[in-house]
C-alpha cells in the first residue's frame, strides 16, 4: 500500500504519494489543468533549461551572500541531475495551464528541493532544510524564471530545427547536381513558359531552404535577451544587489548561449514580441517547404495522365480500391504539418496580443505552440529528405519531349522574328496542333534548319545565349 506525506500551502493540506518528488502545488496543477494530456516532461529541453536557471540562481545567490554555500551547492547538484535528464517522469504538469507558468516553475522547485533533501539524507517534504520557495526559488518569480527557461529551450530547439533544414537543403542540392543536364519545361501560372533544367529547379529549392536557415539564425539573437532578476514585474523586488547581472553571467557560462540581460526589465517581463518574430519565421519556413511539396506532387502527377517529370519513391499502396495506385504521401504529410505550424502562428499571435499590463499570462500556450511547431517541422524535414527527396528520379525523355512539343519554346524566336511573327506562329500551332518547328522551318521557312538547330540545341536551351539573327 502506498505511503503518503502531508504537505501544505496557504489553501490547505494534501496527501502526496511518498514516492514522487513533486509536491502540493504540482498536485493542485494536476487536478486543475487536464487540457492537452501532454506533460512538460515531453519537452526535456525545457526541463533541462529550468535546471540551468535554478543552478545559476543558486550560484548568484551564494555570491550575493543570501544563500548559504551548503544549500546553494546541493541545489546546484540537484539541478545538475535535471540537466542530465534525470527525473523526467516527475514533471507532470500540463503544457497548457493557467497562472503564467507558475505550476511549471513550482513543479521544478519542488522536484529540485526533494532531490536535494534526499542527497542530504532527509525525507522528501522536509522543507525546513531545503524549501521549494525559500531556497530553490530564491531571488526569482515565475515571471522571470519561466520565460528565461523557455528562451533557453527555444534556442536549442531552433538549433535542432536548423540541422533538419540543413539536411534537407543538402538533399535538394545533391539532386540539383544529379539533374543538371535534364532539360524540362518551365511553367508559370501552370502554363508552359520557357525551357530550364530539372537541376536548376532543384537548386532553387536548395537556395530557398538556405534562406530559411539564415532567417532562423537571425531570430535566435532575439531570444538571447532575458529578464532574470526582474522577479514579479521588473522592479527586481526580493532580488539582492548585483543578482540580475550575476545570474545572467552564470547562465551564459553554463549554457554556452550568448544570453544578455534586458536593459528594461519591466518591458522585458511583459513583452512577447520575440516569440511572435520566431513564430513568423517558422511560418515562413513552413509555407516555403509546403510550396515545394506542392511542386513535387504536381511534377510527379500521373503517371500516365499527369506531368510525370519525376518519380517519387513508392512508399505504400495508395488506395483500398484502386490497384496499383501510389500516392505522394510524404509531401502530403509535410503539407499538413505546415498547416499546423501556420495555425500555431495564429495562436501565438493572439496569445501575445492578450498580454495585459506588466505580464503576459498566456506564455504557456506560446511555449506549447512554438515547441510543437519546431518539433513537428523538424520531423517533417527529415521525413521529406530521407523518404522522398533522396530517392527522386527523373523521367528525362518525358521532360525533353514536353519541351520540344511545347508552344512555349516560340519565345526563343522573339529576338529573330519579333513578337508579332512569333505570336502568329504560336496561334497557328494552337489551332492546328502542328509543332513550332513544323510551322517555322518547314511551312513558313521563317528560319533555316541550321538556325533552328542553333537556337534549340540542348546547350542553348539549358544556358540560353542571345541570338537575334
Residue pairs with C-beta under 8 A, 6 or more apart in sequence:
2 17
2 18
2 19
3 17
3 18
3 19
4 15
4 16
4 17
4 18
5 15
5 16
5 18
5 123
5 124
5 125
6 13
6 14
6 15
6 16
6 125
7 13
7 14
7 16
7 23
7 24
7 27
7 125
8 14
8 24
9 24
9 25
9 28
11 28
13 24
14 24
14 27
14 28
16 22
16 23
16 24
16 27
16 125
18 124
20 90
20 124
21 87
21 90
21 110
21 111
21 114
21 115
21 124
22 90
22 91
22 92
22 107
22 110
22 111
22 114
23 106
23 110
23 113
23 114
23 125
23 132
24 110
25 102
25 103
25 106
25 107
25 110
25 132
26 92
26 93
26 103
26 106
26 107
26 110
28 103
29 92
29 93
29 94
29 97
29 103
29 106
29 107
30 92
30 93
32 97
32 98
32 103
33 93
33 94
33 96
33 97
33 98
33 103
34 94
35 94
35 95
35 96
35 97
36 94
36 95
36 96
36 368
37 94
38 94
38 95
38 368
39 91
39 92
39 93
39 94
39 95
40 46
40 47
40 91
40 92
40 93
40 94
40 95
40 104
40 107
41 47
41 88
41 89
41 90
41 91
41 92
42 95
43 95
43 153
43 371
44 85
44 88
45 153
45 156
45 157
46 104
46 149
46 150
46 153
46 367
46 371
47 82
47 88
47 91
47 108
48 82
48 83
48 85
48 153
49 148
49 149
49 150
49 151
49 152
49 153
49 156
49 255
50 82
50 104
50 105
50 108
50 145
50 149
51 79
51 80
51 81
51 82
51 83
51 108
51 112
52 79
52 83
52 149
52 152
52 251
52 254
52 255
53 140
53 145
53 148
53 149
53 152
53 228
53 251
54 75
54 79
54 82
54 108
54 109
54 112
54 136
54 145
55 75
55 76
55 79
55 80
55 83
55 250
55 254
56 228
56 247
56 250
56 251
56 254
57 138
57 139
57 140
57 145
57 228
57 247
58 67
58 71
58 72
58 73
58 75
58 76
58 79
58 136
58 138
59 72
59 76
59 246
59 247
59 250
60 139
60 243
60 246
60 247
60 250
61 67
61 72
61 138
61 139
61 240
61 243
62 68
62 69
62 72
62 73
63 242
63 246
64 139
64 240
64 241
64 242
64 243
64 246
65 240
66 138
66 139
66 240
67 75
67 135
67 138
71 130
71 135
74 116
74 119
74 120
74 130
75 112
75 116
75 130
75 135
75 136
77 116
77 119
78 112
78 113
78 115
78 116
78 119
79 112
81 87
81 115
82 108
82 111
82 112
82 115
87 111
87 115
90 107
90 111
91 104
91 107
91 108
91 111
92 107
93 103
93 104
93 107
95 364
95 367
95 368
95 371
96 364
96 365
96 368
97 103
97 104
97 364
98 361
99 142
99 361
100 142
100 143
100 146
100 359
100 360
100 361
100 362
100 363
100 364
101 142
101 146
101 147
101 150
101 363
101 364
101 367
102 142
102 146
104 142
104 146
104 364
105 137
105 140
105 142
105 145
105 146
106 132
106 137
106 142
108 136
109 132
109 133
109 136
109 137
110 132
112 132
112 136
113 127
113 130
113 131
113 132
113 135
113 136
114 124
114 125
116 130
116 136
117 123
117 124
117 125
117 126
117 127
117 129
117 130
118 124
120 129
120 130
122 129
122 130
127 134
130 136
137 145
139 229
139 231
139 238
139 239
139 240
139 243
139 247
140 228
140 231
141 230
141 231
141 232
141 238
143 227
143 230
143 231
143 232
143 233
143 269
143 359
144 226
144 227
144 228
144 229
144 230
144 231
144 269
145 228
146 363
147 226
147 227
147 269
147 363
148 226
148 227
148 228
148 251
150 363
150 367
151 223
151 224
151 225
151 226
151 259
151 274
152 251
152 255
152 257
152 259
153 371
154 223
154 275
154 278
154 367
154 370
154 371
154 374
155 220
155 223
155 224
155 257
157 370
157 371
157 374
157 375
158 216
158 219
158 220
158 223
158 278
158 374
159 220
160 374
160 378
161 216
161 282
161 374
161 377
161 378
161 381
162 213
162 216
162 217
163 378
164 377
164 378
164 379
164 381
164 382
164 385
165 209
165 212
165 213
165 216
165 285
165 381
166 213
167 381
167 382
167 385
168 209
168 289
168 381
168 382
168 384
168 385
168 389
169 206
169 209
169 210
169 213
170 206
171 385
171 389
171 390
172 202
172 203
172 205
172 206
172 209
172 389
173 202
173 203
173 206
174 390
175 199
175 202
175 389
175 392
176 199
176 200
176 201
176 202
176 203
176 205
176 206
177 199
178 199
178 394
179 197
179 198
179 199
179 201
179 202
179 394
180 197
180 199
181 197
181 199
181 458
181 462
182 197
182 198
182 199
182 394
182 396
182 399
183 195
183 196
183 197
183 198
183 396
183 399
183 400
183 403
183 458
183 461
183 462
184 195
184 196
184 197
184 198
184 201
184 309
184 399
184 400
184 402
184 403
185 192
185 193
185 194
185 195
185 196
185 399
185 402
185 403
185 406
185 408
186 193
186 194
186 195
186 196
186 201
186 408
187 193
191 408
192 406
192 407
192 408
193 408
193 411
194 408
194 409
194 411
194 412
195 403
195 408
195 409
195 412
195 461
195 462
195 464
196 462
197 462
198 309
198 310
198 394
198 399
201 295
205 292
205 295
208 288
208 292
209 288
209 289
211 288
212 281
212 284
212 285
212 288
215 281
215 284
215 285
216 281
216 285
218 281
219 274
219 277
219 278
219 281
222 273
222 274
222 277
222 278
223 274
223 275
223 278
224 257
224 258
224 259
224 260
225 259
225 260
225 261
225 262
225 268
225 274
226 248
226 251
226 259
226 260
226 261
226 262
226 268
227 234
227 261
227 262
227 265
227 268
227 269
228 244
228 247
228 248
228 251
228 261
229 236
229 239
229 243
229 244
229 245
229 247
229 248
229 261
229 265
230 236
230 244
230 262
230 265
230 266
230 268
230 269
231 237
231 238
231 239
232 238
233 266
233 269
233 270
233 358
233 359
234 264
234 265
234 266
234 267
234 268
234 269
234 270
234 358
235 265
235 266
236 243
236 244
236 265
244 261
244 265
245 261
248 259
248 260
248 261
251 257
251 259
252 258
252 259
252 260
262 268
266 358
269 358
269 359
270 355
270 357
270 358
270 359
270 360
271 355
271 360
272 351
272 352
272 355
272 360
272 363
272 366
273 352
275 348
275 352
275 366
275 370
276 348
276 349
276 352
278 370
279 344
279 345
279 348
279 349
279 369
279 370
279 373
280 345
282 341
282 345
282 370
282 373
282 374
282 377
283 341
283 342
283 345
285 341
285 377
286 337
286 338
286 341
286 342
286 373
286 377
287 338
287 342
289 334
289 338
289 377
289 380
289 381
289 384
290 334
290 335
290 338
290 339
293 331
293 332
293 334
293 335
293 338
293 384
294 331
294 335
296 310
296 312
296 328
296 331
296 388
296 392
297 328
297 331
297 332
298 306
298 307
299 307
299 309
299 310
300 306
300 307
300 308
300 309
300 310
300 311
300 312
300 328
301 307
301 308
302 308
303 311
307 402
308 395
308 398
309 394
309 395
309 398
309 399
309 402
310 392
310 393
310 394
310 395
311 392
311 393
311 394
311 395
312 328
312 330
312 331
312 388
312 391
312 392
313 330
313 387
313 388
313 391
313 392
314 326
315 326
315 329
315 330
315 387
316 326
316 327
316 329
317 325
317 326
318 325
318 326
318 327
318 329
319 325
319 327
330 383
330 384
330 387
330 388
331 384
331 388
333 380
333 383
334 380
334 381
334 383
334 384
337 376
337 377
337 379
337 380
338 377
338 380
340 372
340 373
340 376
341 373
341 376
341 377
344 369
344 370
344 372
344 373
345 369
345 373
347 365
347 366
347 369
348 365
348 366
348 369
348 370
351 360
351 362
351 363
351 365
351 366
351 369
352 360
352 362
352 366
354 360
354 361
354 362
355 361
355 362
360 366
403 409
403 461
404 435
404 437
404 456
405 435
406 436
407 426
407 429
407 430
407 436
409 436
409 456
409 461
410 422
410 425
410 426
410 429
410 436
410 440
411 422
412 455
412 456
412 461
412 464
412 467
413 421
413 422
413 425
413 436
413 440
413 446
413 447
413 455
414 422
415 466
415 467
415 468
416 447
416 451
416 455
416 467
416 468
416 469
417 425
417 440
417 446
417 447
421 446
425 436
425 439
425 440
425 444
425 446
426 436
428 434
428 439
429 435
429 436
429 439
432 439
434 443
437 452
437 456
440 446
440 447
440 452
441 447
441 448
441 449
441 452
447 455
451 467
454 460
454 467
455 467
460 467
